[in-house]
Amino acid sequence: MTAEDSILDHEAVLRRLPHRYPFLLVDRVLEVKAGESIVAVKNVSANEAFFQGHFPGHAVMPGVLIVEALAQAGGILSWETATEDSRVGILYLVGVDKARFKRPVRPGDQLILRANLVLNRRGMWRYECEASVEGKVAVEAEVLMATGKAG
């Protein structure tokens, strides 16, 4: 895949998420169906700061950051799903259920982030999520987010 294959490039991702370096964990979006699903990419670089301590000599991306990347992909799906008038505030991660960590993610891997919207009611958003590398599931989880006010 090339950057030209993206439907939302890095700049478009920045317009949809409040996160910035070093905590922006979505590089681009390959596919989004408002109200349904998203497929996004996180390129895992050896230069990621967390690899210095997790773990020296055996670099593994922390599972909690993979879950955060999935939540950020869900946030973009929510942004695409919401009407322009309702795009206010910020989404907060409020719950993670059924998280399973099936394989390590290492420098050089490309995480494919998938989120399916299963609930959008009264400011609550629930997604069924999966992160994979080379077609193999690395992490799966249900993610719950709530709309709140920024600041």
C-alpha positions in Angstrom: 0.0 0.0 0.0 1.1 3.5 -0.7 0.1 6.9 0.6 -2.0 7.3 -2.6 -4.1 4.3 -1.5 -5.2 6.3 1.6 -8.6 7.9 1.7 -7.5 10.0 4.7 -3.8 11.0 4.7 -1.8 12.1 7.7 -3.0 15.7 7.5 -6.6 14.6 7.4 -6.1 12.4 10.4 -4.7 15.4 12.3 -7.9 17.4 11.5 -10.0 14.6 13.0 -8.1 13.7 16.2 -6.8 16.0 19.0 -3.7 13.7 19.5 -0.2 14.8 18.5 3.3 13.4 18.7 4.2 11.3 20.5 0.7 10.1 21.2 -0.8 10.1 17.7 -1.1 6.4 16.8 -2.9 6.5 13.5 -0.9 7.3 10.4 -3.6 7.1 7.7 -7.0 5.7 6.9 -7.5 3.2 4.1 -11.2 2.8 4.3 -14.1 4.4 6.3 -17.8 3.7 6.1 -19.6 6.3 8.2 -21.7 4.6 10.9 -20.2 1.2 10.2 -16.4 0.6 10.1 -12.9 1.9 9.5 -9.6 0.4 8.4 -6.5 2.5 9.4 -2.7 2.0 9.6 -0.1 2.5 12.3 3.5 2.1 11.0 5.5 0.9 13.9 9.0 2.4 13.8 12.1 1.4 15.7 12.3 5.1 16.6 9.2 5.0 18.9 10.3 6.3 22.3 8.6 3.4 24.2 10.9 0.8 22.6 13.8 2.2 24.7 12.3 0.7 27.9 9.9 -2.0 26.5 12.0 -4.0 26.4 15.8 -3.3 25.9 17.1 -6.0 23.5 13.6 -7.3 22.9 11.4 -4.5 21.6 7.7 -5.0 21.9 5.0 -2.4 21.4 3.0 -2.1 24.7 -0.4 -3.7 24.4 -2.1 -0.6 26.0 -0.8 1.5 23.1 -2.2 -0.9 20.5 -5.5 -0.6 22.3 -5.1 3.2 22.2 -4.4 3.1 18.5 -7.6 1.1 18.0 -9.5 3.7 20.1 -8.1 6.5 18.0 -9.2 4.7 14.8 -12.7 4.5 16.5 -12.5 8.2 17.2 -12.0 8.9 13.5 -14.9 6.7 12.7 -17.0 8.6 15.2 -15.9 11.9 13.6 -16.9 10.6 10.2 -20.2 9.3 11.5 -21.3 12.4 13.5 -23.1 15.3 11.8 -21.1 18.5 11.4 -23.2 20.2 14.2 -22.4 17.4 16.6 -18.7 17.4 16.2 -18.0 19.1 19.5 -16.0 18.1 22.5 -13.6 15.2 22.6 -14.0 11.4 23.0 -12.6 9.9 26.1 -11.7 6.2 26.4 -13.9 4.9 29.2 -13.8 1.2 28.9 -12.0 -1.8 27.3 -13.6 -5.2 27.4 -12.6 -8.6 26.1 -9.1 -7.5 25.3 -6.9 -10.3 24.0 -3.2 -10.0 23.1 -2.4 -12.7 20.6 1.1 -11.9 19.2 3.8 -9.3 19.9 4.1 -6.2 17.7 7.7 -5.2 16.9 9.6 -2.5 15.2 9.0 -2.6 11.4 5.5 -4.0 11.7 2.6 -2.3 10.0 -0.5 -2.5 12.2 -3.8 -2.7 10.4 -6.4 -1.2 12.7 -10.1 -2.2 12.2 -13.0 -0.9 14.2 -16.7 -1.7 13.7 -19.2 0.6 15.3 -21.7 -1.4 17.4 -23.3 1.4 19.6 -23.8 5.1 19.2 -26.2 6.4 21.8 -26.4 9.5 24.0 -22.7 10.3 23.6 -21.5 6.7 24.0 -19.6 4.9 21.3 -18.8 1.2 21.4 -16.6 -0.5 18.8 -15.4 -4.0 18.2 -11.8 -3.7 17.3 -8.9 -5.8 15.9 -5.3 -5.0 15.2 -3.4 -7.3 12.8 0.1 -7.6 11.3 0.5 -9.4 8.0 -3.0 -10.8 8.3 -2.5 -12.2 11.7 -4.5 -10.9 14.7 -2.3 -9.2 17.3 -4.9 -7.6 19.5 -8.7 -7.7 19.7 -10.9 -5.7 22.1 -14.2 -4.0 22.6 -13.6 -0.3 23.2 -16.1 2.1 24.8 -15.7 5.9 24.4 -17.8 8.8 25.7 -18.2 12.3 24.3 -17.0 15.0 26.7 -15.8 18.6 26.7 -12.2 19.4 25.8 -10.2 21.5 28.3 
